[in-house]
């Protein structure tokens, strides 16, 4: 079949069933945590897609994937996810897609299947656990340029993938560094030699042990408006944002999911508006989830299902936000939350939350150090998002023939 592109030329398309074979994996008789003999090969599962294999087998009745095969998750929630470059036994929830057409480059097939993941998912079989459809995979119609052009396209996309993986590695390294720094600074401080016990573990002797209720302004812990104050029909398409538990992600407020109310309604809820440096806690469900309000969130409304915390001036918000992320603090909140089917926080529980406070200067130094790392993580995450968008655009252009590449 031949289709014309937007430039008026005729470009050749093909159907995958003419060019591939599909081999489903199986569960081996025995699985090892490491190689045990020369016949042992990796037993490739989803957790080994990064090349760090955790499972091995020497069961020769299992099917083997070649490095040129595309491994496709066939069953489960991640059905349609693909990986490339593995040599080992095919996992029971995977399938190996092998090229049997000398005019189709296997790495080009990998990117073709990556682009087709949504199609495969939408045409999966099964009412409970999704299973990919062999028919859907084999019926994919794809742009098939000459082999040298396929190889050039695959090389371009591979180079973008390399940048993406390096950026992800940088982010992971920074997150590990942040975790270590938080544990060090928030439990040992800076330059201390004497320590004492506290409700959240060993801390410097000079630090003050108090509770959250003692470090907030008068009436500084407030529950968001109840249903009688804010009805569902009062939400509108655009207006003043209202912060709900679903909007609290990664200790920040996600503006992409917020609901809105009118300016007039927001005026009626003046006491529920947040200021820079306030903290907003989810009142139920995932206990310990909170967000630090920044300039972009100022004068938004703390919504139903949340609690607003306004601090006194001697408490550095960045320091306290980092402290609240410590595991002992999260454990305290979960232990003291109330409720049988779903845990809940209230103003009394939050008021009693143990808080440790260094001097204002030490709070500032610790908070700024952690914030500096957080900014680096945000910048690299934004860069990663940019690279991912570039890759999607390139796949759309190169794998459809919309943009042709020159082959030397």
LUMVEX-758161 format. One record per atom (N, C-alpha, C): x, y, z. Coordinates in steps of 0.1 Angstrom, whole numbers, plus 5000, padded with zeros to 4 digits. Each point is the difference from the previous one (the first is absolute). Layout:
// residues N
XYZ
...
END
This chain:
// residues 408
500849885000
499250125000
500950125000
499650104993
500850134999
499150125003
500550095008
499350125004
500850124996
499350104998
500750134996
500250085013
501150075002
500250085011
499650144997
500250095010
499650144999
500750074989
501249954996
500850064989
499649954987
499149914999
499549954987
500749884995
501149965007
500749884995
499349875004
500349894994
499449875003
501049935010
499549965012
500849935009
499449865003
500949905002
499549875001
499749965015
498949945002
499649955013
499949854999
500149945012
499949865001
499249965012
499649875001
499349955012
501049905007
500050015013
501049935008
499949854998
498849944998
499949854999
500949954989
500350084990
500949964989
501449995004
500450065011
501450025003
500549945014
499149955008
500449965014
499549875003
500649945011
499449895007
499950035015
499149945007
499750035014
500249875008
500950015010
500249895009
499750045014
499049935006
499650035014
500949935010
500350065011
500849955010
499349905009
500749935008
499449905009
500850005014
499349955010
500650005013
500949885001
501350025005
500949885001
499749915012
500649895000
499849905011
500750065013
501150074998
500750055012
500650134996
500150095010
500550144998
501150025010
501250054996
501150035009
500150155001
500750045011
500350155002
501350044994
500849894995
501350034993
500349884992
500950024990
500449884991
500649895009
499649884996
500549885008
500949914991
499950014987
500849924991
500150074986
500749934991
500250064987
498750014992
499149925003
498750004993
499050115005
500450065011
499150105006
500050134992
498850054997
499850124993
499150095008
500050134998
499050095006
498649954997
499150005009
498649984998
499450145000
499750054988
499750154999
498550035003
499950085010
498750055004
500050154999
498950075003
499950154998
501150065009
500349955012
501050075008
501449984995
500249924989
501349994994
500150084987
499050084997
500050084987
501250105000
500450045012
501250095001
501349934999
500049874998
501249924998
500649955013
499450035012
500449955013
499149885003
500449884996
499249885001
500149955015
498849975005
499849955014
499749855000
499749944988
499549865000
500849934989
500249875003
500849924990
499449865000
500249934989
499649864999
500849924991
500049875001
500749914991
499049904994
498750045000
499049914995
500050024984
500549904993
500250014986
498649994992
499049975007
498649994994
499550144998
500550105007
499650144998
500550054986
499350104995
500450064988
501050115002
500950014990
501150105002
499850124991
500350125005
499950124993
501450044995
500150044987
501350054995
500150155003
501250054999
500250155002
499250084990
499849944988
499350084990
498549995001
499549925009
498549995002
499550125008
498850034998
499350105008
499249925010
500250035013
499249945011
498850095003
498949945000
498750075002
499349945012
499650095009
499249955011
498649974995
499649875001
498849944994
498850005009
500349985013
498949995010
500250105012
498950055005
500150085012
499850154998
500150085010
499750145000
501050074991
501249954998
501050074991
500149944986
498949934996
500049944987
500250114989
500949964991
500350094989
501450075002
500549995012
501450065003
501049914992
501050074994
501049924992
501450035005
500949914996
501450015003
500849934990
501350034999
500849954989
501449975005
500749904994
501449985003
500249895011
499149915002
500249905010
500349864994
500849935007
500349864997
499749915012
499049924999
499649925012
498749944998
499549935010
498749934999
498950105002
498949994992
498950094999
499149985012
499750115008
499149995011
498649954996
499349955010
498749944997
499050104996
500250135004
499050104996
500550084988
501149964994
500550074989
499949924987
500250074989
500149934987
501250064992
500749924992
501150054992
499550024986
500150114994
499650034987
501350004991
500149914991
501249984992
499850044986
501050074994
499950044986
500449884991
499249964991
500349904990
500050064986
500250134999
500050074987
501350074998
500849964991
501350074998
499950154997
498850054997
499950144997
499450085011
499949935012
499650075012
501150005011
500450115005
501050015010
499449995014
500649915008
499349965013
499950125009
501050095001
499950125009
498950104995
499850004987
499050084994
498649945004
499949875000
498849935005
499750045014
501150005009
499850045014
499350145001
500550104993
499450135001
498650004994
499849924990
498649994994
499049955010
500549895008
499149955010
499850095012
501150075003
499950105011
498950114997
500050044987
499150104996
498649945000
499949874997
498649944999
499549955013
500650035011
499649945013
498550045003
499650124998
498650045003
499149924992
500349974987
499149924991
499949865006
501249945004
500049875005
499249995013
500150105009
499250005012
498550014997
499750094991
498550024998
499449884993
500849914994
499549884994
500349875007
500450025013
500349885008
498849915003
500249885005
498949915002
500049975015
498849955005
499949975014
499250115007
499149965009
499250105008
500750045013
500949915005
500750035013
501450054996
500949905001
501450034996
500150014985
500550114995
500150024985
501149914994
499749954988
500949924992
500150064986
501250014995
500150054986
499349914991
499550054989
499449924989
501049984989
500249874997
500949974989
499650064987
498650004998
499550064988
500350154999
499950075012
500250145000
501550034997
500949925005
501450024998
500349974985
499649894995
500349964986
499350104990
499050065003
499350094991
500450144999
501150035009
500550145000
500650044986
499550104994
500550064988
501150105003
501149994994
501150095004
500850044987
500650125002
500850064989
501349924999
500349964988
501249914998
500950064989
500950095004
500950064990
501149904997
500950034991
501249914997
500849975013
500649885001
500749965012
501050105005
500850074991
501050105005
499350115007
498850044996
499350115006
499449955013
499649885001
499549955013
501150005010
501249964996
501250005009
500350145005
499950094991
500350145004
499050065009
498749964998
499050055009
500249945014
500349875000
500249935013
501250065007
501050044993
501250065006
499650145006
499250074993
499650135005
499249995013
499049915000
499249985012
500849945011
501049914997
500849945010
500950115007
500550094992
500850115006
499150085010
498850034997
499150075009
499749915013
499849874998
499849915011
501250015010
501250004994
501350015008
500050125009
499650124994
499950125008
499049995011
498849944996
498949985010
500549925012
500749894997
500449915010
501150065009
500950084994
501050075008
499450105009
498950074995
499350105008
499349945012
499449884997
499349935011
501049955010
501249964996
501049965009
500550115009
500150124994
500450125007
498950045011
498749994996
498950025009
500149905012
500249884997
500049895010
501250035010
501150044994
501250035009
499750125009
499450104995
499750125008
498949965011
499149924996
499049965010
500649925012
501049914996
500749935010
500850095009
500650104993
500850105008
499250085009
498850034996
499050085008
499649925012
499749874998
499649925011
501049995010
501349974996
501150005009
500250135008
500050114992
500250135006
498950035011
498749974997
499050025009
500249925013
500349874998
500249925012
501150055008
501150054994
501250055007
499650135007
499550104993
499850135005
498950015010
498949924998
498850015008
500149925012
501049925002
500249925012
501350035008
501050054992
501350035007
500350154999
499350084992
500250144999
501450034994
500550125004
501350054995
500950035012
501149925001
501050025010
499749965014
499049925002
499649975014
500849875004
500350005013
500749885006
499249935011
499050075005
499249945010
498649984995
499449885004
498749974995
499149955011
498749994997
498949965009
498949924993
499349935007
498849934994
498950094998
499149974991
498850084997
499049914995
498750044999
499049924994
500249954986
501050064993
500249964986
501549954999
500649975011
501449944999
501050095007
501349974998
501150085006
500150134992
500250115008
500150134994
501150085008
500550114994
501050085008
499450055013
500850005011
499550045013
499550145001
500650094991
499650145000
498750024993
499449914993
498850024993
498849995010
499050084997
498850005008
499049904995
499449935010
498949904997
498750075003
499150014991
498750065002
498949924992
498950074997
499049944991
499550104990
499449964990
499550084989
499150125005
499249965010
499050105005
500750125007
501349985004
500750115007
500850094990
500149964988
500850084990
499150064989
498750005002
499150064990
499450135006
499550084991
499450135005
498749965007
499450095007
498749975007
498949954989
499449895004
499049934991
500749974987
501349965001
500849984988
499849864993
499249915006
499749874994
498550004998
499650004987
498650014997
499649894990
498849955003
499449904990
499450084989
500149944988
499450064988
498550015001
499350084991
498650025001
499249864999
498949995008
499249894999
499050014989
499349894997
499149994989
498950115000
499650045012
499050115001
500550144996
501450015001
500650134996
500450004985
500249894994
500449994986
499449884994
499050024991
499249904994
500749964986
499749884996
500549954987
499650084988
498850065001
499550084988
500750134999
500850045011
500650134999
501450004994
500449884996
501349994992
499750054986
500950074994
499950054987
501349964992
499950034987
501149964991
501350085003
499950135003
501250085002
499750105011
500950035009
499850095010
501149995010
499750015013
501049985011
500249855003
501249964999
500349855003
499749965014
499549885001
499749945013
500849875002
500850005010
501049895002
499349885007
500049884993
499449885005
501249905003
499749895007
501049905003
500749954987
499149984989
500649954988
501050094993
500050135004
500950104994
501450005007
500149935012
501350005007
500849894995
501150034994
500949904994
501550045002
500749915006
501550035001
500250135009
499250025010
500150115009
499850144993
499449994989
499650124992
498549994996
499550124995
498650004995
500049994985
499449904995
499949984985
498850084995
500450104992
499050094995
499249944989
500449894994
499349944989
498749945004
499849965012
498849935004
499050085009
500450135003
499250075010
498650044994
499050005009
498750064997
500050155002
498950074996
500050145001
498650055005
500050115007
498850075004
500050144996
498950075001
500050144996
500750095010
500350124996
500750105009
499050035011
498750014997
499150035011
500049895010
499949884996
500049895010
501349995007
501150034994
501350005007
500150105010
499350124998
499950105010
499349965013
499049914998
499349955011
500949905009
501049954993
500949905007
501450065003
500050135003
501250075002
501049935010
499449955011
500949945010
500649874996
499549954989
500649874994
501150024989
500250134997
501050034990
501449975006
500949964991
501449975004
501050104996
501050015008
501150104998
501349934998
501050074994
501349944998
500649955013
500449885001
500649945012
499049925008
498750014996
499049915007
500349854996
499449915008
500149864996
498549954999
499849924990
498649944998
500249855001
499249945009
500149865003
498749934994
500249884994
498849924997
499449955013
498750025002
499449965013
499749865001
499949934989
499649865001
500749924988
500049875002
500649914989
501549995003
500850054991
501449995001
500650095010
500049965013
500450085011
501550044999
500350135003
501350044999
500350084987
499050004991
500250074987
499750155002
500950084996
499950155002
500650074989
499750134999
500750094990
500450135007
501150054995
500550135005
499550114989
499350105005
499450104991
501150094995
500150024987
501050104995
499350124994
500750094993
499450124995
498949974990
500249904992
499049964989
498749965006
499949965013
498849955006
499450105010
500650125001
499550095010
498550044997
499250015011
498650044999
499149894994
500649884998
499149894996
499249965013
499049924998
499249965011
500349865005
500249985013
500249875006
498649934999
499949894993
498749954997
499649895010
498849954998
499449895008
501049884999
500249945012
500949885000
501450045003
500350135003
501450045003
500050085013
501250025005
500250085012
501150104997
499850135004
501050104997
500850035013
501350014999
500950035011
500850134997
499850105009
500750134998
501050025011
501350014997
501150005009
500350145006
500650005012
500550125005
501350034993
500550135002
501150054992
501349945003
500149945013
501349945003
500249864995
499049954992
500249874994
500250014985
501049954995
500350004986
499249904993
499150044991
499249904993
500749894993
501150034993
500849904993
500649905009
500450045012
500649915010
498949905005
498850065003
498949925006
499549904989
499950054988
499549914989
501049884999
501350025001
500949894999
499949915012
499850065012
499849925012
498849914999
498950054995
498849934999
500049884990
501150004992
500249894990
500749885007
500650025012
500749895006
499049885003
500549884999
499249895002
499449995014
500850035011
499450005013
498850095002
500150114993
498950105001
498749944993
500249954988
498949944993
499449885008
500949925006
499549895008
499250055012
500450115006
499350065012
498650044995
499950064989
498750054995
499149884997
500549894994
499249894997
499649925013
500850005010
499749935012
498950085008
500050134999
499150085008
498850054993
499949974987
498850034992
498849915005
498850054998
498849925004
499249954988
499249905003
499149954990
500349854998
498949934997
500149854998
500249974985
499150044991
500249974986
500950094993
500150135004
500950094994
500650095011
501350015001
500650095010
499750144997
499950085011
499750144999
500950085009
500450124996
500650105009
499050115004
500350065011
499250115004
500950115006
499550115004
500850115005
500749965013
499349925009
500649965013
501249914998
499949914990
501149904998
501250084994
499750094990
501150074995
500750095010
499250065009
500650095010
501049925009
499749875002
500949925009
501249944993
500150024987
501149944992
501450055006
500949915004
501350055005
500850074989
500650115004
500850094992
501350025007
501149994993
501350045005
500550124993
500550105008
500450124994
501550045003
500850024990
501350065003
499950155001
501050075001
500050155000
499550044986
499550134999
499550054987
501149994990
501350045004
501149994990
500249864995
500049915009
500349864996
498849954991
498850035004
498849974991
500250054986
500550134999
500250064987
501049924992
501249975006
501149944993
499549864996
499449925008
499549874997
499050004989
499050095002
498950024990
500550044986
501050095000
500550054987
500849894993
500749925008
500949894994
499149904993
498949965007
499149904994
499250064989
499650135001
499350074989
500850014987
501350025002
500950014989
500049874992
500149895007
499949874993
498649984993
499050045007
498649984994
499950084987
500650125000
500050084988
500749934988
501149945003
500849924990
499249894995
499249935009
499249894996
498950054991
499450115004
498950064991
500550044986
501250065000
500550044987
500349884991
500649905006
500249884992
498849924996
499050015009
498749944996
499350074989
500150135000
499550084989
500749974987
501349985001
500849974988
499649864995
499849915009
499649864996
498650014993
499150085005
498750024994
500250054985
500950094999
500350064987
500549904990
501049915005
500549904991
498949904996
499149975010
499049904997
499050064989
499750135001
499250064990
500750004986
501350035000
500849994988
499949864994
500249905008
499949874995
498749964993
498950045007
498649984995
499850074987
500550124999
499950074987
500849944989
501249955003
500849934990
499449874996
499549935009
499349874996
498850034991
499250105003
498950034992
500450044986
501150074999
500550054987
500749894992
501049935007
500949914993
499349874997
499149955009
499549874999
498750004991
499650114995
498950014991
500450054986
501250044999
500550054987
499750154997
499450065011
499750144998
501350084998
501149965007
501350064998
500949894996
500750014989
501049904995
501450045004
500849905003
501450035003
500949964989
501150084999
501049984989
500949895005
500349904991
500949895003
501350024992
501150025007
501350024993
500449874992
END
